[in-house]
C-alpha cells in the first residue's frame, strides 16, 4: 500500500470520527441495526490495529480516541436506553454483524 493510500484512508477515518462526533444523536444501536458496526466496533478495530503494530492500547484509550472524550462521559451525555423496538431490530440483524 502506498503512503498516499494510507494518508487518504487516515483522512477518511478522521472525517468519519468527526462526522460521528457531530451526530451524537445517532445511537450506537441504530448504527448496528443499519450498518452492522458502531463507535465501539471502530474503537475495537483501532485498538486491534495498534496491537498488531506492537502498540499497547486499552479498550478505554481506544474508545476515548473514537468518542473524542472518555466513554463514560460520552455515554452519560448522549446514550439513551434502547427501546424494545430497537432491541428487536438489533436481534433480527445480529447474524449480519462481524
Chimera marker file (.cmm) of the C-alpha trace (Angstrom):
<marker_set name="trace">
<marker id="1" x="0.000" y="0.000" z="0.000" r="1" g="1" b="0" radius="0.5"/>
<marker id="2" x="1.374" y="3.394" z="-0.928" r="1" g="1" b="0" radius="0.5"/>
<marker id="3" x="1.896" y="6.235" z="1.523" r="1" g="1" b="0" radius="0.5"/>
<marker id="4" x="-0.712" y="8.222" z="-0.376" r="1" g="1" b="0" radius="0.5"/>
<marker id="5" x="-3.306" y="5.491" z="0.048" r="1" g="1" b="0" radius="0.5"/>
<marker id="6" x="-2.558" y="5.285" z="3.762" r="1" g="1" b="0" radius="0.5"/>
<marker id="7" x="-2.828" y="9.068" z="4.096" r="1" g="1" b="0" radius="0.5"/>
<marker id="8" x="-6.160" y="9.125" z="2.243" r="1" g="1" b="0" radius="0.5"/>
<marker id="9" x="-7.554" y="6.290" z="4.344" r="1" g="1" b="0" radius="0.5"/>
<marker id="10" x="-6.398" y="8.031" z="7.529" r="1" g="1" b="0" radius="0.5"/>
<marker id="11" x="-8.042" y="11.287" z="6.403" r="1" g="1" b="0" radius="0.5"/>
<marker id="12" x="-11.282" y="9.448" z="5.632" r="1" g="1" b="0" radius="0.5"/>
<marker id="13" x="-11.194" y="7.783" z="9.072" r="1" g="1" b="0" radius="0.5"/>
<marker id="14" x="-10.647" y="11.137" z="10.790" r="1" g="1" b="0" radius="0.5"/>
<marker id="15" x="-13.562" y="12.565" z="8.814" r="1" g="1" b="0" radius="0.5"/>
<marker id="16" x="-15.765" y="9.633" z="9.843" r="1" g="1" b="0" radius="0.5"/>
<marker id="17" x="-14.912" y="10.231" z="13.509" r="1" g="1" b="0" radius="0.5"/>
<marker id="18" x="-15.604" y="13.941" z="13.107" r="1" g="1" b="0" radius="0.5"/>
<marker id="19" x="-18.947" y="13.186" z="11.477" r="1" g="1" b="0" radius="0.5"/>
<marker id="20" x="-19.941" y="10.709" z="14.185" r="1" g="1" b="0" radius="0.5"/>
<marker id="21" x="-18.989" y="13.246" z="16.856" r="1" g="1" b="0" radius="0.5"/>
<marker id="22" x="-21.288" y="15.818" z="15.270" r="1" g="1" b="0" radius="0.5"/>
<marker id="23" x="-24.073" y="13.219" z="15.189" r="1" g="1" b="0" radius="0.5"/>
<marker id="24" x="-24.087" y="12.140" z="18.813" r="1" g="1" b="0" radius="0.5"/>
<marker id="25" x="-27.867" y="11.903" z="18.424" r="1" g="1" b="0" radius="0.5"/>
<marker id="26" x="-27.364" y="8.751" z="16.381" r="1" g="1" b="0" radius="0.5"/>
<marker id="27" x="-27.281" y="5.911" z="18.873" r="1" g="1" b="0" radius="0.5"/>
<marker id="28" x="-24.836" y="3.021" z="18.580" r="1" g="1" b="0" radius="0.5"/>
<marker id="29" x="-27.696" y="0.539" z="18.432" r="1" g="1" b="0" radius="0.5"/>
<marker id="30" x="-29.093" y="2.384" z="15.396" r="1" g="1" b="0" radius="0.5"/>
<marker id="31" x="-25.698" y="2.159" z="13.702" r="1" g="1" b="0" radius="0.5"/>
<marker id="32" x="-25.542" y="-1.559" z="14.491" r="1" g="1" b="0" radius="0.5"/>
<marker id="33" x="-29.034" y="-2.155" z="13.104" r="1" g="1" b="0" radius="0.5"/>
<marker id="34" x="-28.407" y="-0.240" z="9.888" r="1" g="1" b="0" radius="0.5"/>
<marker id="35" x="-24.710" y="-0.728" z="9.223" r="1" g="1" b="0" radius="0.5"/>
<marker id="36" x="-23.595" y="-3.661" z="11.342" r="1" g="1" b="0" radius="0.5"/>
<marker id="37" x="-20.979" y="-1.607" z="13.208" r="1" g="1" b="0" radius="0.5"/>
<marker id="38" x="-20.897" y="1.224" z="15.709" r="1" g="1" b="0" radius="0.5"/>
<marker id="39" x="-18.483" y="3.508" z="17.512" r="1" g="1" b="0" radius="0.5"/>
<marker id="40" x="-17.467" y="0.663" z="19.830" r="1" g="1" b="0" radius="0.5"/>
<marker id="41" x="-16.629" y="-1.504" z="16.815" r="1" g="1" b="0" radius="0.5"/>
<marker id="42" x="-14.456" y="1.296" z="15.425" r="1" g="1" b="0" radius="0.5"/>
<marker id="43" x="-12.641" y="1.605" z="18.731" r="1" g="1" b="0" radius="0.5"/>
<marker id="44" x="-12.079" y="-2.166" z="18.834" r="1" g="1" b="0" radius="0.5"/>
<marker id="45" x="-10.687" y="-2.110" z="15.291" r="1" g="1" b="0" radius="0.5"/>
<marker id="46" x="-8.458" y="0.839" z="16.197" r="1" g="1" b="0" radius="0.5"/>
<marker id="47" x="-7.117" y="-0.985" z="19.272" r="1" g="1" b="0" radius="0.5"/>
<marker id="48" x="-6.556" y="-4.185" z="17.292" r="1" g="1" b="0" radius="0.5"/>
<marker id="49" x="-4.617" y="-2.243" z="14.633" r="1" g="1" b="0" radius="0.5"/>
<marker id="50" x="-2.446" y="-0.717" z="17.360" r="1" g="1" b="0" radius="0.5"/>
<marker id="51" x="-1.790" y="-4.104" z="18.936" r="1" g="1" b="0" radius="0.5"/>
<marker id="52" x="-0.880" y="-5.607" z="15.535" r="1" g="1" b="0" radius="0.5"/>
<marker id="53" x="1.851" y="-2.965" z="15.407" r="1" g="1" b="0" radius="0.5"/>
<marker id="54" x="3.092" y="-3.718" z="18.915" r="1" g="1" b="0" radius="0.5"/>
<marker id="55" x="1.396" y="-0.690" z="20.487" r="1" g="1" b="0" radius="0.5"/>
<marker id="56" x="-0.327" y="-1.445" z="23.766" r="1" g="1" b="0" radius="0.5"/>
<marker id="57" x="-3.703" y="0.236" z="23.976" r="1" g="1" b="0" radius="0.5"/>
<marker id="58" x="-6.521" y="-0.289" z="26.414" r="1" g="1" b="0" radius="0.5"/>
<marker id="59" x="-10.165" y="-0.525" z="25.447" r="1" g="1" b="0" radius="0.5"/>
<marker id="60" x="-10.768" y="2.777" z="27.275" r="1" g="1" b="0" radius="0.5"/>
<marker id="61" x="-7.944" y="4.530" z="25.415" r="1" g="1" b="0" radius="0.5"/>
<marker id="62" x="-9.282" y="3.362" z="22.057" r="1" g="1" b="0" radius="0.5"/>
<marker id="63" x="-12.809" y="4.420" z="22.922" r="1" g="1" b="0" radius="0.5"/>
<marker id="64" x="-11.621" y="7.845" z="24.019" r="1" g="1" b="0" radius="0.5"/>
<marker id="65" x="-9.932" y="8.264" z="20.645" r="1" g="1" b="0" radius="0.5"/>
<marker id="66" x="-13.102" y="7.349" z="18.769" r="1" g="1" b="0" radius="0.5"/>
<marker id="67" x="-15.567" y="9.185" z="21.023" r="1" g="1" b="0" radius="0.5"/>
<marker id="68" x="-13.386" y="12.271" z="21.466" r="1" g="1" b="0" radius="0.5"/>
<marker id="69" x="-13.751" y="12.065" z="25.243" r="1" g="1" b="0" radius="0.5"/>
<marker id="70" x="-13.822" y="9.348" z="27.897" r="1" g="1" b="0" radius="0.5"/>
<marker id="71" x="-16.553" y="6.873" z="27.003" r="1" g="1" b="0" radius="0.5"/>
<marker id="72" x="-18.302" y="7.234" z="30.373" r="1" g="1" b="0" radius="0.5"/>
<marker id="73" x="-18.681" y="10.975" z="29.793" r="1" g="1" b="0" radius="0.5"/>
<marker id="74" x="-19.990" y="10.480" z="26.241" r="1" g="1" b="0" radius="0.5"/>
<marker id="75" x="-22.387" y="7.795" z="27.405" r="1" g="1" b="0" radius="0.5"/>
<marker id="76" x="-23.755" y="9.973" z="30.226" r="1" g="1" b="0" radius="0.5"/>
<marker id="77" x="-24.317" y="12.880" z="27.845" r="1" g="1" b="0" radius="0.5"/>
<marker id="78" x="-25.635" y="11.080" z="24.768" r="1" g="1" b="0" radius="0.5"/>
<marker id="79" x="-26.591" y="7.436" z="25.174" r="1" g="1" b="0" radius="0.5"/>
<marker id="80" x="-30.225" y="6.585" z="25.756" r="1" g="1" b="0" radius="0.5"/>
<marker id="81" x="-31.696" y="3.273" z="26.787" r="1" g="1" b="0" radius="0.5"/>
<marker id="82" x="-32.581" y="1.137" z="23.802" r="1" g="1" b="0" radius="0.5"/>
<marker id="83" x="-36.269" y="0.875" z="23.065" r="1" g="1" b="0" radius="0.5"/>
<marker id="84" x="-37.973" y="-2.503" z="22.756" r="1" g="1" b="0" radius="0.5"/>
<marker id="85" x="-38.261" y="-1.822" z="19.011" r="1" g="1" b="0" radius="0.5"/>
<marker id="86" x="-34.527" y="-1.141" z="18.717" r="1" g="1" b="0" radius="0.5"/>
<marker id="87" x="-33.684" y="-4.296" z="20.653" r="1" g="1" b="0" radius="0.5"/>
<marker id="88" x="-35.967" y="-6.379" z="18.432" r="1" g="1" b="0" radius="0.5"/>
<marker id="89" x="-34.446" y="-4.878" z="15.274" r="1" g="1" b="0" radius="0.5"/>
<marker id="90" x="-30.945" y="-5.491" z="16.630" r="1" g="1" b="0" radius="0.5"/>
<marker id="91" x="-31.754" y="-9.126" z="17.417" r="1" g="1" b="0" radius="0.5"/>
<marker id="92" x="-33.143" y="-9.573" z="13.902" r="1" g="1" b="0" radius="0.5"/>
<marker id="93" x="-29.911" y="-8.274" z="12.332" r="1" g="1" b="0" radius="0.5"/>
<marker id="94" x="-27.370" y="-9.907" z="14.695" r="1" g="1" b="0" radius="0.5"/>
<marker id="95" x="-26.436" y="-12.579" z="12.169" r="1" g="1" b="0" radius="0.5"/>
<marker id="96" x="-25.111" y="-9.850" z="9.868" r="1" g="1" b="0" radius="0.5"/>
<marker id="97" x="-22.671" y="-8.415" z="12.429" r="1" g="1" b="0" radius="0.5"/>
<marker id="98" x="-18.977" y="-9.264" z="12.483" r="1" g="1" b="0" radius="0.5"/>
<link id1="1" id2="2" r="1" g="1" b="0" radius="0.2"/>
<link id1="2" id2="3" r="1" g="1" b="0" radius="0.2"/>
<link id1="3" id2="4" r="1" g="1" b="0" radius="0.2"/>
<link id1="4" id2="5" r="1" g="1" b="0" radius="0.2"/>
<link id1="5" id2="6" r="1" g="1" b="0" radius="0.2"/>
<link id1="6" id2="7" r="1" g="1" b="0" radius="0.2"/>
<link id1="7" id2="8" r="1" g="1" b="0" radius="0.2"/>
<link id1="8" id2="9" r="1" g="1" b="0" radius="0.2"/>
<link id1="9" id2="10" r="1" g="1" b="0" radius="0.2"/>
<link id1="10" id2="11" r="1" g="1" b="0" radius="0.2"/>
<link id1="11" id2="12" r="1" g="1" b="0" radius="0.2"/>
<link id1="12" id2="13" r="1" g="1" b="0" radius="0.2"/>
<link id1="13" id2="14" r="1" g="1" b="0" radius="0.2"/>
<link id1="14" id2="15" r="1" g="1" b="0" radius="0.2"/>
<link id1="15" id2="16" r="1" g="1" b="0" radius="0.2"/>
<link id1="16" id2="17" r="1" g="1" b="0" radius="0.2"/>
<link id1="17" id2="18" r="1" g="1" b="0" radius="0.2"/>
<link id1="18" id2="19" r="1" g="1" b="0" radius="0.2"/>
<link id1="19" id2="20" r="1" g="1" b="0" radius="0.2"/>
<link id1="20" id2="21" r="1" g="1" b="0" radius="0.2"/>
<link id1="21" id2="22" r="1" g="1" b="0" radius="0.2"/>
<link id1="22" id2="23" r="1" g="1" b="0" radius="0.2"/>
<link id1="23" id2="24" r="1" g="1" b="0" radius="0.2"/>
<link id1="24" id2="25" r="1" g="1" b="0" radius="0.2"/>
<link id1="25" id2="26" r="1" g="1" b="0" radius="0.2"/>
<link id1="26" id2="27" r="1" g="1" b="0" radius="0.2"/>
<link id1="27" id2="28" r="1" g="1" b="0" radius="0.2"/>
<link id1="28" id2="29" r="1" g="1" b="0" radius="0.2"/>
<link id1="29" id2="30" r="1" g="1" b="0" radius="0.2"/>
<link id1="30" id2="31" r="1" g="1" b="0" radius="0.2"/>
<link id1="31" id2="32" r="1" g="1" b="0" radius="0.2"/>
<link id1="32" id2="33" r="1" g="1" b="0" radius="0.2"/>
<link id1="33" id2="34" r="1" g="1" b="0" radius="0.2"/>
<link id1="34" id2="35" r="1" g="1" b="0" radius="0.2"/>
<link id1="35" id2="36" r="1" g="1" b="0" radius="0.2"/>
<link id1="36" id2="37" r="1" g="1" b="0" radius="0.2"/>
<link id1="37" id2="38" r="1" g="1" b="0" radius="0.2"/>
<link id1="38" id2="39" r="1" g="1" b="0" radius="0.2"/>
<link id1="39" id2="40" r="1" g="1" b="0" radius="0.2"/>
<link id1="40" id2="41" r="1" g="1" b="0" radius="0.2"/>
<link id1="41" id2="42" r="1" g="1" b="0" radius="0.2"/>
<link id1="42" id2="43" r="1" g="1" b="0" radius="0.2"/>
<link id1="43" id2="44" r="1" g="1" b="0" radius="0.2"/>
<link id1="44" id2="45" r="1" g="1" b="0" radius="0.2"/>
<link id1="45" id2="46" r="1" g="1" b="0" radius="0.2"/>
<link id1="46" id2="47" r="1" g="1" b="0" radius="0.2"/>
<link id1="47" id2="48" r="1" g="1" b="0" radius="0.2"/>
<link id1="48" id2="49" r="1" g="1" b="0" radius="0.2"/>
<link id1="49" id2="50" r="1" g="1" b="0" radius="0.2"/>
<link id1="50" id2="51" r="1" g="1" b="0" radius="0.2"/>
<link id1="51" id2="52" r="1" g="1" b="0" radius="0.2"/>
<link id1="52" id2="53" r="1" g="1" b="0" radius="0.2"/>
<link id1="53" id2="54" r="1" g="1" b="0" radius="0.2"/>
<link id1="54" id2="55" r="1" g="1" b="0" radius="0.2"/>
<link id1="55" id2="56" r="1" g="1" b="0" radius="0.2"/>
<link id1="56" id2="57" r="1" g="1" b="0" radius="0.2"/>
<link id1="57" id2="58" r="1" g="1" b="0" radius="0.2"/>
<link id1="58" id2="59" r="1" g="1" b="0" radius="0.2"/>
<link id1="59" id2="60" r="1" g="1" b="0" radius="0.2"/>
<link id1="60" id2="61" r="1" g="1" b="0" radius="0.2"/>
<link id1="61" id2="62" r="1" g="1" b="0" radius="0.2"/>
<link id1="62" id2="63" r="1" g="1" b="0" radius="0.2"/>
<link id1="63" id2="64" r="1" g="1" b="0" radius="0.2"/>
<link id1="64" id2="65" r="1" g="1" b="0" radius="0.2"/>
<link id1="65" id2="66" r="1" g="1" b="0" radius="0.2"/>
<link id1="66" id2="67" r="1" g="1" b="0" radius="0.2"/>
<link id1="67" id2="68" r="1" g="1" b="0" radius="0.2"/>
<link id1="68" id2="69" r="1" g="1" b="0" radius="0.2"/>
<link id1="69" id2="70" r="1" g="1" b="0" radius="0.2"/>
<link id1="70" id2="71" r="1" g="1" b="0" radius="0.2"/>
<link id1="71" id2="72" r="1" g="1" b="0" radius="0.2"/>
<link id1="72" id2="73" r="1" g="1" b="0" radius="0.2"/>
<link id1="73" id2="74" r="1" g="1" b="0" radius="0.2"/>
<link id1="74" id2="75" r="1" g="1" b="0" radius="0.2"/>
<link id1="75" id2="76" r="1" g="1" b="0" radius="0.2"/>
<link id1="76" id2="77" r="1" g="1" b="0" radius="0.2"/>
<link id1="77" id2="78" r="1" g="1" b="0" radius="0.2"/>
<link id1="78" id2="79" r="1" g="1" b="0" radius="0.2"/>
<link id1="79" id2="80" r="1" g="1" b="0" radius="0.2"/>
<link id1="80" id2="81" r="1" g="1" b="0" radius="0.2"/>
<link id1="81" id2="82" r="1" g="1" b="0" radius="0.2"/>
<link id1="82" id2="83" r="1" g="1" b="0" radius="0.2"/>
<link id1="83" id2="84" r="1" g="1" b="0" radius="0.2"/>
<link id1="84" id2="85" r="1" g="1" b="0" radius="0.2"/>
<link id1="85" id2="86" r="1" g="1" b="0" radius="0.2"/>
<link id1="86" id2="87" r="1" g="1" b="0" radius="0.2"/>
<link id1="87" id2="88" r="1" g="1" b="0" radius="0.2"/>
<link id1="88" id2="89" r="1" g="1" b="0" radius="0.2"/>
<link id1="89" id2="90" r="1" g="1" b="0" radius="0.2"/>
<link id1="90" id2="91" r="1" g="1" b="0" radius="0.2"/>
<link id1="91" id2="92" r="1" g="1" b="0" radius="0.2"/>
<link id1="92" id2="93" r="1" g="1" b="0" radius="0.2"/>
<link id1="93" id2="94" r="1" g="1" b="0" radius="0.2"/>
<link id1="94" id2="95" r="1" g="1" b="0" radius="0.2"/>
<link id1="95" id2="96" r="1" g="1" b="0" radius="0.2"/>
<link id1="96" id2="97" r="1" g="1" b="0" radius="0.2"/>
<link id1="97" id2="98" r="1" g="1" b="0" radius="0.2"/>
</marker_set>
